[in-house]
Amino acid sequence: MTDDRPPEPNADRSEDSVATRFADADADRFTDWLRDRSEPDWTAATEHRFVRELADGTIDDAAFARYLVQDYLFVESLAGLVGYAVGQAPSMAEKARLAEFLGTVTDEENDYFERSFEALGVPPERYRTPEPTETTAAFRDLLAAAAREGGYAETLAVFVPVEWAYRTWAGAVDAPDDPFYLREWIELHDTPEFDGFVAWLRGQLDEVGPTLAPRRQERVAELFERAVRLEVAFFDSAYEE
C-alpha cells in the first residue's frame, strides 16, 4: 500500500514550485481547487462500485457488514477530530456548529449503526473491538496527524473531503426501498441539514485557504488528496474477505 502519512512540514519542495498555484488555478473556490487536484481519485470515490451497489440494493450483506464495522471504528476517530476542531475554531459560532455535528454523529448515526448491526447479524464483540484494516488504520493515522501536527486549516483539509465526498455521491443516487440499512445510510447523507453543514465546512476552508502561505497551501492540498485516496481504498476494502 502507498504511504498515506501526512507530508512532513519540511517536505522537499521549493517555495517557487508551489507559489501562486491556487492563485493561478482555474478555480474560484479554494475547495474546488483541492477537489480538482484530487482527481481521478475524487471521481473514483464518488462513483465507486460500492456506491452503485448500495444505491441499487445489490451489495452483498457480508461486504456491507465489513464496511460498517470499519466505518464504525473510523467514526470514533472522526469524532475525535471534530472535537479537536471545536477547540481550534476561531469563534464561538464555529465551535457551536461543529459541536452540533458532533452530537449528530454520536447520537443519530450511532443509533443507525446499532440497528444495522443487529439486522445484519453482527455480534457486539465484532463491532465494539474490531481489528482495523490497513486502510482504516491509515485513515485514522491521517486524522490524528492532521489534528496533532497542524492547525484549523489542516484539520479541515481532511474533514472536508470525507464529508463532501459522501454528500456528493449520496445526492447523486436514489435510495432503495429495502433493506433499511442501505436506504438509511444514503438518506443520512442526503438531507438539507447535512447539505448545509457540508456547504458551511467548505466555506470555512474557502475562507482560510487563500490566506495561507504557499507552502502551507500545498500541505493542505496533500492532506486533502490523501483523504480522498483513502476514501477509494476504504470502499475497495469492503470487498476484501
C-alpha positions as CSV (number, residue, x, y, z in Angstrom):
1,M,0.0,0.0,0.0
2,T,1.2,3.5,-0.7
3,D,2.5,5.6,2.2
4,D,-0.5,7.7,3.4
5,R,1.1,9.5,6.2
6,P,0.7,13.3,6.1
7,P,3.5,15.1,4.4
8,E,6.2,16.4,6.7
9,P,6.3,20.2,7.1
10,N,9.8,20.4,5.6
11,A,9.0,18.2,2.6
12,D,11.4,18.7,-0.3
13,R,9.5,21.3,-2.2
14,S,10.9,24.6,-3.3
15,E,8.9,27.8,-2.5
16,D,8.8,28.6,-6.2
17,S,7.3,25.3,-7.0
18,V,4.1,25.9,-5.0
19,A,3.8,29.7,-5.0
20,T,0.7,31.1,-6.6
21,R,-0.5,27.6,-7.5
22,F,-4.0,28.3,-6.2
23,A,-3.9,31.9,-7.5
24,D,-3.1,30.7,-11.0
25,A,-5.6,27.9,-11.0
26,D,-8.8,28.0,-13.0
27,A,-11.0,27.8,-9.8
28,D,-12.8,30.5,-7.9
29,R,-13.0,28.5,-4.7
30,F,-10.2,27.0,-2.7
31,T,-12.1,23.8,-2.2
32,D,-12.8,23.4,-5.9
33,W,-9.0,23.7,-6.5
34,L,-8.5,21.0,-3.9
35,R,-11.1,18.7,-5.4
36,D,-9.7,19.2,-8.9
37,R,-6.2,18.3,-7.7
38,S,-7.5,15.1,-6.2
39,E,-8.7,13.7,-9.5
40,P,-9.1,11.0,-10.6
41,D,-9.5,9.7,-7.1
42,W,-12.4,12.1,-6.4
43,T,-14.4,10.6,-9.2
44,A,-13.3,7.1,-8.2
45,A,-14.7,7.7,-4.7
46,T,-18.0,9.3,-5.6
47,E,-18.8,6.9,-8.4
48,H,-17.4,3.7,-6.8
49,R,-18.8,0.3,-7.3
50,F,-19.7,0.3,-3.6
51,V,-21.9,3.4,-4.2
52,R,-23.6,1.9,-7.2
53,E,-24.4,-1.3,-5.5
54,L,-25.5,0.5,-2.4
55,A,-28.0,2.5,-4.4
56,D,-29.4,-0.4,-6.4
57,G,-29.6,-2.7,-3.4
58,T,-27.3,-5.3,-4.8
59,I,-24.3,-5.0,-2.5
60,D,-23.6,-8.3,-0.6
61,D,-24.6,-8.2,3.0
62,A,-21.2,-9.5,4.1
63,A,-19.4,-6.7,2.2
64,F,-21.7,-4.1,3.7
65,A,-21.2,-5.5,7.2
66,R,-17.4,-5.4,6.7
67,Y,-17.7,-1.8,5.6
68,L,-20.0,-0.8,8.5
69,V,-17.7,-2.4,11.1
70,Q,-14.7,-0.5,9.8
71,D,-16.7,2.7,9.4
72,Y,-17.9,2.5,13.0
73,L,-14.3,2.4,14.1
74,F,-13.4,5.2,11.7
75,V,-16.3,7.4,13.0
76,E,-14.8,7.1,16.5
77,S,-11.6,8.7,15.2
78,L,-13.6,11.3,13.2
79,A,-15.5,12.3,16.3
80,G,-12.1,12.9,17.9
81,L,-11.0,15.1,15.0
82,V,-14.3,17.1,15.2
83,G,-13.7,17.6,18.9
84,Y,-10.2,18.9,18.2
85,A,-11.6,21.2,15.5
86,V,-14.0,22.6,18.1
87,G,-11.0,23.7,20.1
88,Q,-9.3,25.2,17.0
89,A,-12.3,27.0,15.6
90,P,-11.8,30.8,15.5
91,S,-15.1,31.9,17.2
92,M,-17.9,30.6,19.3
93,A,-20.2,30.4,16.2
94,E,-17.9,28.0,14.5
95,K,-17.4,26.0,17.7
96,A,-21.2,25.7,18.1
97,R,-21.7,24.5,14.5
98,L,-19.0,21.8,14.9
99,A,-20.3,20.7,18.3
100,E,-23.8,20.3,16.8
101,F,-22.4,18.0,14.1
102,L,-20.5,16.0,16.8
103,G,-23.8,15.5,18.6
104,T,-25.4,14.1,15.4
105,V,-22.5,11.7,14.8
106,T,-22.6,10.3,18.4
107,D,-26.4,10.1,18.6
108,E,-28.3,9.6,15.3
109,E,-25.5,7.8,13.4
110,N,-24.7,5.6,16.4
111,D,-28.4,4.5,16.6
112,Y,-28.3,3.6,12.9
113,F,-25.1,1.5,13.4
114,E,-26.6,-0.5,16.3
115,R,-29.8,-1.2,14.5
116,S,-28.0,-2.2,11.3
117,F,-25.5,-4.5,13.1
118,E,-28.4,-6.3,14.7
119,A,-30.2,-6.7,11.3
120,L,-27.0,-7.9,9.6
121,G,-26.3,-10.4,12.4
122,V,-23.0,-8.7,13.5
123,P,-22.4,-9.5,17.2
124,P,-21.4,-6.7,19.6
125,E,-17.9,-8.2,20.1
126,R,-17.2,-7.8,16.4
127,Y,-18.0,-4.2,16.1
128,R,-17.0,-2.9,19.5
129,T,-13.4,-4.1,19.4
130,P,-12.7,-4.7,15.7
131,E,-9.3,-5.2,14.2
132,P,-8.7,-2.2,11.8
133,T,-7.9,-3.0,8.2
134,E,-4.7,-1.5,6.8
135,T,-6.8,1.2,5.2
136,T,-8.8,2.0,8.3
137,A,-5.5,2.3,10.3
138,A,-4.0,4.6,7.7
139,F,-7.1,6.7,7.7
140,R,-7.2,7.0,11.5
141,D,-3.5,7.9,11.5
142,L,-4.2,10.6,8.9
143,L,-7.0,12.1,11.0
144,A,-4.8,12.1,14.2
145,A,-1.8,13.5,12.4
146,A,-3.7,16.3,10.8
147,A,-5.0,17.4,14.2
148,R,-1.8,16.9,16.1
149,E,0.6,18.4,13.6
150,G,-1.4,21.2,12.1
151,G,-4.0,23.9,12.8
152,Y,-7.6,24.6,11.8
153,A,-6.8,24.5,8.1
154,E,-5.1,21.1,8.3
155,T,-8.0,19.7,10.3
156,L,-10.4,21.0,7.7
157,A,-8.2,19.6,4.9
158,V,-9.2,16.0,5.9
159,F,-12.6,16.7,7.4
160,V,-14.0,18.5,4.3
161,P,-13.3,15.8,1.7
162,V,-14.6,13.0,3.9
163,E,-18.0,14.7,4.4
164,W,-18.1,16.4,0.9
165,A,-17.5,13.1,-0.9
166,Y,-20.4,11.4,0.9
167,R,-22.7,14.3,0.3
168,T,-21.7,14.2,-3.4
169,W,-22.4,10.5,-4.0
170,A,-25.5,10.4,-1.8
171,G,-27.1,13.3,-3.6
172,A,-26.5,11.6,-7.0
173,V,-28.3,8.3,-6.4
174,D,-31.7,7.1,-5.4
175,A,-32.0,5.1,-2.2
176,P,-33.5,1.6,-2.5
177,D,-36.7,0.9,-0.6
178,D,-35.2,-2.0,1.3
179,P,-33.3,-3.1,3.2
180,F,-33.5,-0.2,5.7
181,Y,-29.7,-0.2,6.4
182,L,-28.9,0.6,2.8
183,R,-31.7,3.1,2.4
184,E,-31.0,5.0,5.6
185,W,-27.2,5.1,5.0
186,I,-27.9,7.1,1.8
187,E,-30.6,9.2,3.5
188,L,-28.4,10.1,6.4
189,H,-26.1,11.8,3.8
190,D,-28.8,13.3,1.7
191,T,-30.6,15.8,3.9
192,P,-30.9,19.6,3.8
193,E,-29.2,19.7,7.2
194,F,-26.2,17.7,6.0
195,D,-26.0,19.6,2.8
196,G,-26.0,22.8,4.7
197,F,-23.2,21.5,7.0
198,V,-21.0,20.5,4.1
199,A,-21.6,23.8,2.4
200,W,-20.6,25.5,5.7
201,L,-17.5,23.3,6.1
202,R,-16.4,24.1,2.5
203,G,-16.9,27.8,3.3
204,Q,-14.6,27.6,6.3
205,L,-11.8,26.1,4.2
206,D,-12.6,28.5,1.3
207,E,-12.1,31.4,3.7
208,V,-8.9,30.3,5.4
209,G,-7.2,28.5,2.4
210,P,-6.3,31.6,0.3
211,T,-4.8,33.3,3.3
212,L,-2.2,30.6,3.9
213,A,1.4,30.8,2.7
214,P,2.1,28.8,-0.5
215,R,3.9,26.1,1.3
216,R,1.1,25.6,3.8
217,Q,-1.5,25.6,0.9
218,E,0.5,22.7,-0.6
219,R,0.4,20.9,2.7
220,V,-3.4,21.3,3.0
221,A,-3.8,20.1,-0.6
222,E,-1.7,17.0,0.0
223,L,-3.8,16.2,3.1
224,F,-7.0,16.6,1.1
225,E,-5.7,14.4,-1.7
226,R,-4.6,11.6,0.7
227,A,-8.0,11.7,2.4
228,V,-9.7,11.2,-1.0
229,R,-7.4,8.4,-2.0
230,L,-8.1,6.6,1.3
231,E,-11.9,7.0,0.6
232,V,-11.4,4.9,-2.5
233,A,-9.3,2.3,-0.6
234,F,-11.9,2.2,2.1
235,F,-14.7,1.3,-0.3
236,D,-12.3,-1.2,-2.0
237,S,-11.6,-3.0,1.3
238,A,-15.3,-3.8,1.8
239,Y,-14.9,-6.4,-0.9
240,E,-11.8,-8.0,0.6
241,E,-12.6,-11.0,2.7
